Amino acid sequence: MAHLRVHPEETILAVHNLADRPQVAHLDLAAFAGVRPLDLFSGEVLPAVTDVPYRLELPRYGYRWLRLR
């Protein structure tokens, strides 16, 4: 499950895995091409978004909240 929250100052992407197994999400983030997502919990800067679906691995019951800008 993925949610995109767009505000004038920033855009937050929240991705949640509700399954009891690890999952891989392939997200169409082409509108944000060139942006390097920032994980809001770990501070990790992820690889830049391109025009191909963005691959995001989530552990079982895992989540990532990413700032896109």
PDB file of N, CA, C and O in Angstrom:
ATOM      1  N   MET A   1       0.847  -1.149   0.000  1.00  0.00           N
ATOM      2  CA  MET A   1       0.000   0.000   0.000  1.00  0.00           C
ATOM      3  C   MET A   1       0.908   1.232   0.000  1.00  0.00           C
ATOM      4  O   MET A   1       1.847   1.323   0.790  1.00  0.00           O
ATOM      5  N   ALA A   2       0.615   2.166  -0.888  1.00  0.00           N
ATOM      6  CA  ALA A   2       1.429   3.385  -0.980  1.00  0.00           C
ATOM      7  C   ALA A   2       0.513   4.605  -0.969  1.00  0.00           C
ATOM      8  O   ALA A   2      -0.557   4.604  -1.577  1.00  0.00           O
ATOM      9  N   HIS A   3       0.953   5.640  -0.267  1.00  0.00           N
ATOM     10  CA  HIS A   3       0.218   6.899  -0.177  1.00  0.00           C
ATOM     11  C   HIS A   3       1.173   8.028  -0.504  1.00  0.00           C
ATOM     12  O   HIS A   3       2.303   8.051  -0.017  1.00  0.00           O
ATOM     13  N   LEU A   4       0.733   8.953  -1.316  1.00  0.00           N
ATOM     14  CA  LEU A   4       1.529  10.124  -1.653  1.00  0.00           C
ATOM     15  C   LEU A   4       0.815  11.342  -1.098  1.00  0.00           C
ATOM     16  O   LEU A   4      -0.340  11.600  -1.436  1.00  0.00           O
ATOM     17  N   ARG A   5       1.507  12.096  -0.239  1.00  0.00           N
ATOM     18  CA  ARG A   5       0.946  13.313   0.347  1.00  0.00           C
ATOM     19  C   ARG A   5       1.719  14.498  -0.198  1.00  0.00           C
ATOM     20  O   ARG A   5       2.918  14.634   0.047  1.00  0.00           O
ATOM     21  N   VAL A   6       1.031  15.352  -0.937  1.00  0.00           N
ATOM     22  CA  VAL A   6       1.676  16.495  -1.584  1.00  0.00           C
ATOM     23  C   VAL A   6       1.265  17.773  -0.861  1.00  0.00           C
ATOM     24  O   VAL A   6       0.081  18.075  -0.712  1.00  0.00           O
ATOM     25  N   HIS A   7       2.269  18.507  -0.421  1.00  0.00           N
ATOM     26  CA  HIS A   7       2.071  19.798   0.229  1.00  0.00           C
ATOM     27  C   HIS A   7       2.932  20.817  -0.511  1.00  0.00           C
ATOM     28  O   HIS A   7       3.859  20.422  -1.217  1.00  0.00           O
ATOM     29  N   PRO A   8       2.661  22.094  -0.375  1.00  0.00           N
ATOM     30  CA  PRO A   8       3.454  23.099  -1.090  1.00  0.00           C
ATOM     31  C   PRO A   8       4.956  23.014  -0.788  1.00  0.00           C
ATOM     32  O   PRO A   8       5.774  23.274  -1.671  1.00  0.00           O
ATOM     33  N   GLU A   9       5.320  22.660   0.423  1.00  0.00           N
ATOM     34  CA  GLU A   9       6.723  22.643   0.826  1.00  0.00           C
ATOM     35  C   GLU A   9       7.419  21.300   0.635  1.00  0.00           C
ATOM     36  O   GLU A   9       8.640  21.257   0.483  1.00  0.00           O
ATOM     37  N   GLU A  10       6.652  20.190   0.641  1.00  0.00           N
ATOM     38  CA  GLU A  10       7.274  18.874   0.536  1.00  0.00           C
ATOM     39  C   GLU A  10       6.272  17.831   0.052  1.00  0.00           C
ATOM     40  O   GLU A  10       5.059  18.034   0.102  1.00  0.00           O
ATOM     41  N   THR A  11       6.810  16.716  -0.414  1.00  0.00           N
ATOM     42  CA  THR A  11       5.999  15.574  -0.819  1.00  0.00           C
ATOM     43  C   THR A  11       6.505  14.354  -0.067  1.00  0.00           C
ATOM     44  O   THR A  11       7.701  14.063  -0.071  1.00  0.00           O
ATOM     45  N   ILE A  12       5.591  13.644   0.576  1.00  0.00           N
ATOM     46  CA  ILE A  12       5.931  12.464   1.369  1.00  0.00           C
ATOM     47  C   ILE A  12       5.280  11.237   0.734  1.00  0.00           C
ATOM     48  O   ILE A  12       4.094  11.242   0.405  1.00  0.00           O
ATOM     49  N   LEU A  13       6.082  10.191   0.570  1.00  0.00           N
ATOM     50  CA  LEU A  13       5.595   8.909   0.082  1.00  0.00           C
ATOM     51  C   LEU A  13       5.660   7.919   1.244  1.00  0.00           C
ATOM     52  O   LEU A  13       6.731   7.687   1.804  1.00  0.00           O
ATOM     53  N   ALA A  14       4.520   7.337   1.604  1.00  0.00           N
ATOM     54  CA  ALA A  14       4.469   6.322   2.653  1.00  0.00           C
ATOM     55  C   ALA A  14       4.113   4.996   1.997  1.00  0.00           C
ATOM     56  O   ALA A  14       3.084   4.873   1.333  1.00  0.00           O
ATOM     57  N   VAL A  15       4.986   3.997   2.193  1.00  0.00           N
ATOM     58  CA  VAL A  15       4.768   2.675   1.608  1.00  0.00           C
ATOM     59  C   VAL A  15       4.740   1.665   2.751  1.00  0.00           C
ATOM     60  O   VAL A  15       5.648   1.636   3.582  1.00  0.00           O
ATOM     61  N   HIS A  16       3.693   0.836   2.792  1.00  0.00           N
ATOM     62  CA  HIS A  16       3.506  -0.128   3.870  1.00  0.00           C
ATOM     63  C   HIS A  16       3.323  -1.526   3.309  1.00  0.00           C
ATOM     64  O   HIS A  16       2.598  -1.722   2.334  1.00  0.00           O
ATOM     65  N   ASN A  17       3.978  -2.493   3.925  1.00  0.00           N
ATOM     66  CA  ASN A  17       3.788  -3.899   3.593  1.00  0.00           C
ATOM     67  C   ASN A  17       2.939  -4.513   4.696  1.00  0.00           C
ATOM     68  O   ASN A  17       3.399  -4.644   5.830  1.00  0.00           O
ATOM     69  N   LEU A  18       1.720  -4.887   4.380  1.00  0.00           N
ATOM     70  CA  LEU A  18       0.810  -5.467   5.367  1.00  0.00           C
ATOM     71  C   LEU A  18       0.870  -6.985   5.380  1.00  0.00           C
ATOM     72  O   LEU A  18       0.102  -7.632   6.093  1.00  0.00           O
ATOM     73  N   ALA A  19       1.778  -7.558   4.596  1.00  0.00           N
ATOM     74  CA  ALA A  19       1.898  -9.011   4.489  1.00  0.00           C
ATOM     75  C   ALA A  19       2.889  -9.570   5.506  1.00  0.00           C
ATOM     76  O   ALA A  19       3.746  -8.854   6.026  1.00  0.00           O
ATOM     77  N   ASP A  20       2.750 -10.870   5.777  1.00  0.00           N
ATOM     78  CA  ASP A  20       3.665 -11.524   6.704  1.00  0.00           C
ATOM     79  C   ASP A  20       4.915 -12.054   6.002  1.00  0.00           C
ATOM     80  O   ASP A  20       5.656 -12.858   6.568  1.00  0.00           O
ATOM     81  N   ARG A  21       5.148 -11.601   4.765  1.00  0.00           N
ATOM     82  CA  ARG A  21       6.354 -11.948   4.003  1.00  0.00           C
ATOM     83  C   ARG A  21       6.963 -10.686   3.421  1.00  0.00           C
ATOM     84  O   ARG A  21       6.244  -9.721   3.162  1.00  0.00           O
ATOM     85  N   PRO A  22       8.274 -10.672   3.210  1.00  0.00           N
ATOM     86  CA  PRO A  22       8.887  -9.519   2.542  1.00  0.00           C
ATOM     87  C   PRO A  22       8.256  -9.308   1.169  1.00  0.00           C
ATOM     88  O   PRO A  22       7.863 -10.269   0.507  1.00  0.00           O
ATOM     89  N   GLN A  23       8.162  -8.070   0.750  1.00  0.00           N
ATOM     90  CA  GLN A  23       7.560  -7.727  -0.536  1.00  0.00           C
ATOM     91  C   GLN A  23       8.434  -6.709  -1.253  1.00  0.00           C
ATOM     92  O   GLN A  23       9.210  -5.982  -0.632  1.00  0.00           O
ATOM     93  N   VAL A  24       8.290  -6.673  -2.568  1.00  0.00           N
ATOM     94  CA  VAL A  24       8.956  -5.665  -3.388  1.00  0.00           C
ATOM     95  C   VAL A  24       7.876  -4.829  -4.052  1.00  0.00           C
ATOM     96  O   VAL A  24       6.970  -5.368  -4.688  1.00  0.00           O
ATOM     97  N   ALA A  25       7.968  -3.515  -3.905  1.00  0.00           N
ATOM     98  CA  ALA A  25       7.032  -2.597  -4.554  1.00  0.00           C
ATOM     99  C   ALA A  25       7.730  -1.976  -5.755  1.00  0.00           C
ATOM    100  O   ALA A  25       8.900  -1.602  -5.680  1.00  0.00           O
ATOM    101  N   HIS A  26       7.008  -1.869  -6.857  1.00  0.00           N
ATOM    102  CA  HIS A  26       7.498  -1.192  -8.061  1.00  0.00           C
ATOM    103  C   HIS A  26       6.571   0.001  -8.278  1.00  0.00           C
ATOM    104  O   HIS A  26       5.416  -0.160  -8.674  1.00  0.00           O
ATOM    105  N   LEU A  27       7.088   1.192  -8.016  1.00  0.00           N
ATOM    106  CA  LEU A  27       6.259   2.399  -7.992  1.00  0.00           C
ATOM    107  C   LEU A  27       6.572   3.318  -9.161  1.00  0.00           C
ATOM    108  O   LEU A  27       7.737   3.546  -9.486  1.00  0.00           O
ATOM    109  N   ASP A  28       5.528   3.845  -9.794  1.00  0.00           N
ATOM    110  CA  ASP A  28       5.693   4.810 -10.880  1.00  0.00           C
ATOM    111  C   ASP A  28       5.907   6.190 -10.256  1.00  0.00           C
ATOM    112  O   ASP A  28       4.957   6.873  -9.874  1.00  0.00           O
ATOM    113  N   LEU A  29       7.163   6.574 -10.164  1.00  0.00           N
ATOM    114  CA  LEU A  29       7.521   7.884  -9.599  1.00  0.00           C
ATOM    115  C   LEU A  29       8.164   8.783 -10.651  1.00  0.00           C
ATOM    116  O   LEU A  29       8.911   9.700 -10.312  1.00  0.00           O
ATOM    117  N   ALA A  30       7.878   8.523 -11.924  1.00  0.00           N
ATOM    118  CA  ALA A  30       8.511   9.269 -13.019  1.00  0.00           C
ATOM    119  C   ALA A  30       8.336  10.782 -12.876  1.00  0.00           C
ATOM    120  O   ALA A  30       9.190  11.546 -13.325  1.00  0.00           O
ATOM    121  N   ALA A  31       7.258  11.215 -12.266  1.00  0.00           N
ATOM    122  CA  ALA A  31       7.038  12.661 -12.060  1.00  0.00           C
ATOM    123  C   ALA A  31       8.096  13.266 -11.141  1.00  0.00           C
ATOM    124  O   ALA A  31       8.244  14.486 -11.085  1.00  0.00           O
ATOM    125  N   PHE A  32       8.833  12.418 -10.421  1.00  0.00           N
ATOM    126  CA  PHE A  32       9.864  12.882  -9.496  1.00  0.00           C
ATOM    127  C   PHE A  32      11.271  12.503  -9.980  1.00  0.00           C
ATOM    128  O   PHE A  32      12.211  12.454  -9.187  1.00  0.00           O
ATOM    129  N   ALA A  33      11.406  12.236 -11.276  1.00  0.00           N
ATOM    130  CA  ALA A  33      12.705  11.836 -11.846  1.00  0.00           C
ATOM    131  C   ALA A  33      13.792  12.824 -11.431  1.00  0.00           C
ATOM    132  O   ALA A  33      13.615  14.040 -11.507  1.00  0.00           O
ATOM    133  N   GLY A  34      14.921  12.268 -10.990  1.00  0.00           N
ATOM    134  CA  GLY A  34      16.054  13.080 -10.553  1.00  0.00           C
ATOM    135  C   GLY A  34      16.103  13.294  -9.052  1.00  0.00           C
ATOM    136  O   GLY A  34      17.150  13.658  -8.517  1.00  0.00           O
ATOM    137  N   VAL A  35      14.993  13.074  -8.364  1.00  0.00           N
ATOM    138  CA  VAL A  35      14.936  13.255  -6.908  1.00  0.00           C
ATOM    139  C   VAL A  35      15.572  12.056  -6.222  1.00  0.00           C
ATOM    140  O   VAL A  35      15.380  10.916  -6.646  1.00  0.00           O
ATOM    141  N   ARG A  36      16.332  12.316  -5.158  1.00  0.00           N
ATOM    142  CA  ARG A  36      16.873  11.244  -4.312  1.00  0.00           C
ATOM    143  C   ARG A  36      16.045  11.201  -3.040  1.00  0.00           C
ATOM    144  O   ARG A  36      16.184  12.073  -2.183  1.00  0.00           O
ATOM    145  N   PRO A  37      15.170  10.181  -2.901  1.00  0.00           N
ATOM    146  CA  PRO A  37      14.311  10.100  -1.723  1.00  0.00           C
ATOM    147  C   PRO A  37      15.112  10.027  -0.422  1.00  0.00           C
ATOM    148  O   PRO A  37      16.174   9.407  -0.361  1.00  0.00           O
ATOM    149  N   LEU A  38      14.585  10.666   0.602  1.00  0.00           N
ATOM    150  CA  LEU A  38      15.180  10.649   1.933  1.00  0.00           C
ATOM    151  C   LEU A  38      14.268   9.864   2.855  1.00  0.00           C
ATOM    152  O   LEU A  38      13.095  10.207   3.005  1.00  0.00           O
ATOM    153  N   ASP A  39      14.795   8.803   3.483  1.00  0.00           N
ATOM    154  CA  ASP A  39      14.030   8.026   4.448  1.00  0.00           C
ATOM    155  C   ASP A  39      13.889   8.859   5.721  1.00  0.00           C
ATOM    156  O   ASP A  39      14.890   9.233   6.333  1.00  0.00           O
ATOM    157  N   LEU A  40      12.667   9.147   6.115  1.00  0.00           N
ATOM    158  CA  LEU A  40      12.428  10.039   7.249  1.00  0.00           C
ATOM    159  C   LEU A  40      12.778   9.423   8.591  1.00  0.00           C
ATOM    160  O   LEU A  40      12.962  10.154   9.564  1.00  0.00           O
ATOM    161  N   PHE A  41      12.875   8.102   8.676  1.00  0.00           N
ATOM    162  CA  PHE A  41      13.205   7.463   9.950  1.00  0.00           C
ATOM    163  C   PHE A  41      14.695   7.180  10.087  1.00  0.00           C
ATOM    164  O   PHE A  41      15.266   7.392  11.157  1.00  0.00           O
ATOM    165  N   SER A  42      15.330   6.707   9.023  1.00  0.00           N
ATOM    166  CA  SER A  42      16.744   6.339   9.110  1.00  0.00           C
ATOM    167  C   SER A  42      17.680   7.455   8.664  1.00  0.00           C
ATOM    168  O   SER A  42      18.860   7.450   9.015  1.00  0.00           O
ATOM    169  N   GLY A  43      17.163   8.417   7.891  1.00  0.00           N
ATOM    170  CA  GLY A  43      18.015   9.470   7.342  1.00  0.00           C
ATOM    171  C   GLY A  43      18.763   9.036   6.090  1.00  0.00           C
ATOM    172  O   GLY A  43      19.534   9.813   5.526  1.00  0.00           O
ATOM    173  N   GLU A  44      18.541   7.796   5.651  1.00  0.00           N
ATOM    174  CA  GLU A  44      19.221   7.267   4.461  1.00  0.00           C
ATOM    175  C   GLU A  44      18.719   7.964   3.205  1.00  0.00           C
ATOM    176  O   GLU A  44      17.515   8.134   3.008  1.00  0.00           O
ATOM    177  N   VAL A  45      19.666   8.364   2.359  1.00  0.00           N
ATOM    178  CA  VAL A  45      19.323   8.927   1.056  1.00  0.00           C
ATOM    179  C   VAL A  45      19.372   7.780   0.053  1.00  0.00           C
ATOM    180  O   VAL A  45      20.398   7.116  -0.095  1.00  0.00           O
ATOM    181  N   LEU A  46      18.265   7.555  -0.626  1.00  0.00           N
ATOM    182  CA  LEU A  46      18.137   6.430  -1.538  1.00  0.00           C
ATOM    183  C   LEU A  46      18.558   6.822  -2.958  1.00  0.00           C
ATOM    184  O   LEU A  46      18.710   8.006  -3.257  1.00  0.00           O
ATOM    185  N   PRO A  47      18.745   5.831  -3.828  1.00  0.00           N
ATOM    186  CA  PRO A  47      19.108   6.133  -5.223  1.00  0.00           C
ATOM    187  C   PRO A  47      18.066   7.023  -5.897  1.00  0.00           C
ATOM    188  O   PRO A  47      16.888   7.001  -5.540  1.00  0.00           O
ATOM    189  N   ALA A  48      18.508   7.787  -6.857  1.00  0.00           N
ATOM    190  CA  ALA A  48      17.645   8.744  -7.552  1.00  0.00           C
ATOM    191  C   ALA A  48      16.515   8.042  -8.301  1.00  0.00           C
ATOM    192  O   ALA A  48      16.676   6.934  -8.812  1.00  0.00           O
ATOM    193  N   VAL A  49      15.391   8.707  -8.349  1.00  0.00           N
ATOM    194  CA  VAL A  49      14.231   8.251  -9.109  1.00  0.00           C
ATOM    195  C   VAL A  49      14.511   8.496 -10.585  1.00  0.00           C
ATOM    196  O   VAL A  49      15.092   9.517 -10.954  1.00  0.00           O
ATOM    197  N   THR A  50      14.095   7.553 -11.425  1.00  0.00           N
ATOM    198  CA  THR A  50      14.216   7.698 -12.881  1.00  0.00           C
ATOM    199  C   THR A  50      12.832   7.516 -13.497  1.00  0.00           C
ATOM    200  O   THR A  50      11.825   7.526 -12.788  1.00  0.00           O
ATOM    201  N   ASP A  51      12.786   7.353 -14.808  1.00  0.00           N
ATOM    202  CA  ASP A  51      11.500   7.164 -15.477  1.00  0.00           C
ATOM    203  C   ASP A  51      11.041   5.704 -15.488  1.00  0.00           C
ATOM    204  O   ASP A  51       9.968   5.400 -16.010  1.00  0.00           O
ATOM    205  N   VAL A  52      11.840   4.801 -14.920  1.00  0.00           N
ATOM    206  CA  VAL A  52      11.422   3.391 -14.796  1.00  0.00           C
ATOM    207  C   VAL A  52      10.833   3.193 -13.397  1.00  0.00           C
ATOM    208  O   VAL A  52      11.168   3.944 -12.481  1.00  0.00           O
ATOM    209  N   PRO A  53       9.967   2.200 -13.218  1.00  0.00           N
ATOM    210  CA  PRO A  53       9.362   1.987 -11.895  1.00  0.00           C
ATOM    211  C   PRO A  53      10.427   1.859 -10.796  1.00  0.00           C
ATOM    212  O   PRO A  53      11.419   1.146 -10.948  1.00  0.00           O
ATOM    213  N   TYR A  54      10.193   2.560  -9.703  1.00  0.00           N
ATOM    214  CA  TYR A  54      11.128   2.595  -8.582  1.00  0.00           C
ATOM    215  C   TYR A  54      10.937   1.339  -7.743  1.00  0.00           C
ATOM    216  O   TYR A  54       9.825   1.040  -7.310  1.00  0.00           O
ATOM    217  N   ARG A  55      12.023   0.604  -7.514  1.00  0.00           N
ATOM    218  CA  ARG A  55      11.967  -0.663  -6.775  1.00  0.00           C
ATOM    219  C   ARG A  55      12.267  -0.392  -5.303  1.00  0.00           C
ATOM    220  O   ARG A  55      13.285   0.209  -4.960  1.00  0.00           O
ATOM    221  N   LEU A  56      11.366  -0.844  -4.451  1.00  0.00           N
ATOM    222  CA  LEU A  56      11.517  -0.624  -3.017  1.00  0.00           C
ATOM    223  C   LEU A  56      11.206  -1.932  -2.293  1.00  0.00           C
ATOM    224  O   LEU A  56      10.097  -2.457  -2.394  1.00  0.00           O
ATOM    225  N   GLU A  57      12.193  -2.452  -1.562  1.00  0.00           N
ATOM    226  CA  GLU A  57      12.013  -3.692  -0.810  1.00  0.00           C
ATOM    227  C   GLU A  57      11.531  -3.378   0.601  1.00  0.00           C
ATOM    228  O   GLU A  57      12.038  -2.469   1.258  1.00  0.00           O
ATOM    229  N   LEU A  58      10.553  -4.140   1.049  1.00  0.00           N
ATOM    230  CA  LEU A  58      10.002  -3.953   2.386  1.00  0.00           C
ATOM    231  C   LEU A  58       9.999  -5.288   3.126  1.00  0.00           C
ATOM    232  O   LEU A  58       9.584  -6.303   2.567  1.00  0.00           O
ATOM    233  N   PRO A  59      10.460  -5.296   4.384  1.00  0.00           N
ATOM    234  CA  PRO A  59      10.383  -6.531   5.173  1.00  0.00           C
ATOM    235  C   PRO A  59       8.927  -6.818   5.542  1.00  0.00           C
ATOM    236  O   PRO A  59       8.048  -5.987   5.315  1.00  0.00           O
ATOM    237  N   ARG A  60       8.682  -7.977   6.100  1.00  0.00           N
ATOM    238  CA  ARG A  60       7.314  -8.309   6.512  1.00  0.00           C
ATOM    239  C   ARG A  60       6.807  -7.255   7.493  1.00  0.00           C
ATOM    240  O   ARG A  60       7.506  -6.876   8.433  1.00  0.00           O
ATOM    241  N   TYR A  61       5.612  -6.802   7.267  1.00  0.00           N
ATOM    242  CA  TYR A  61       4.973  -5.742   8.049  1.00  0.00           C
ATOM    243  C   TYR A  61       5.816  -4.460   8.102  1.00  0.00           C
ATOM    244  O   TYR A  61       5.681  -3.660   9.029  1.00  0.00           O
ATOM    245  N   GLY A  62       6.670  -4.276   7.119  1.00  0.00           N
ATOM    246  CA  GLY A  62       7.571  -3.122   7.099  1.00  0.00           C
ATOM    247  C   GLY A  62       6.954  -1.901   6.444  1.00  0.00           C
ATOM    248  O   GLY A  62       5.893  -1.968   5.825  1.00  0.00           O
ATOM    249  N   TYR A  63       7.643  -0.792   6.598  1.00  0.00           N
ATOM    250  CA  TYR A  63       7.185   0.462   6.007  1.00  0.00           C
ATOM    251  C   TYR A  63       8.375   1.362   5.731  1.00  0.00           C
ATOM    252  O   TYR A  63       9.430   1.225   6.350  1.00  0.00           O
ATOM    253  N   ARG A  64       8.195   2.273   4.805  1.00  0.00           N
ATOM    254  CA  ARG A  64       9.176   3.339   4.530  1.00  0.00           C
ATOM    255  C   ARG A  64       8.388   4.624   4.323  1.00  0.00           C
ATOM    256  O   ARG A  64       7.396   4.642   3.594  1.00  0.00           O
ATOM    257  N   TRP A  65       8.823   5.675   4.955  1.00  0.00           N
ATOM    258  CA  TRP A  65       8.276   7.004   4.719  1.00  0.00           C
ATOM    259  C   TRP A  65       9.401   7.812   4.095  1.00  0.00           C
ATOM    260  O   TRP A  65      10.458   8.004   4.697  1.00  0.00           O
ATOM    261  N   LEU A  66       9.158   8.281   2.882  1.00  0.00           N
ATOM    262  CA  LEU A  66      10.209   8.950   2.110  1.00  0.00           C
ATOM    263  C   LEU A  66       9.805  10.367   1.751  1.00  0.00           C
ATOM    264  O   LEU A  66       8.678  10.617   1.324  1.00  0.00           O
ATOM    265  N   ARG A  67      10.733  11.286   1.930  1.00  0.00           N
ATOM    266  CA  ARG A  67      10.527  12.658   1.466  1.00  0.00           C
ATOM    267  C   ARG A  67      11.050  12.737   0.030  1.00  0.00           C
ATOM    268  O   ARG A  67      12.210  12.429  -0.243  1.00  0.00           O
ATOM    269  N   LEU A  68      10.169  13.157  -0.878  1.00  0.00           N
ATOM    270  CA  LEU A  68      10.554  13.266  -2.279  1.00  0.00           C
ATOM    271  C   LEU A  68      10.969  14.682  -2.654  1.00  0.00           C
ATOM    272  O   LEU A  68      11.651  14.879  -3.660  1.00  0.00           O
ATOM    273  N   ARG A  69      10.568  15.665  -1.865  1.00  0.00           N
ATOM    274  CA  ARG A  69      11.036  17.043  -2.035  1.00  0.00           C
ATOM    275  C   ARG A  69      10.568  17.888  -0.880  1.00  0.00           C
ATOM    276  O   ARG A  69      10.857  19.084  -0.833  1.00  0.00           O
TER     277      ARG A  69
END
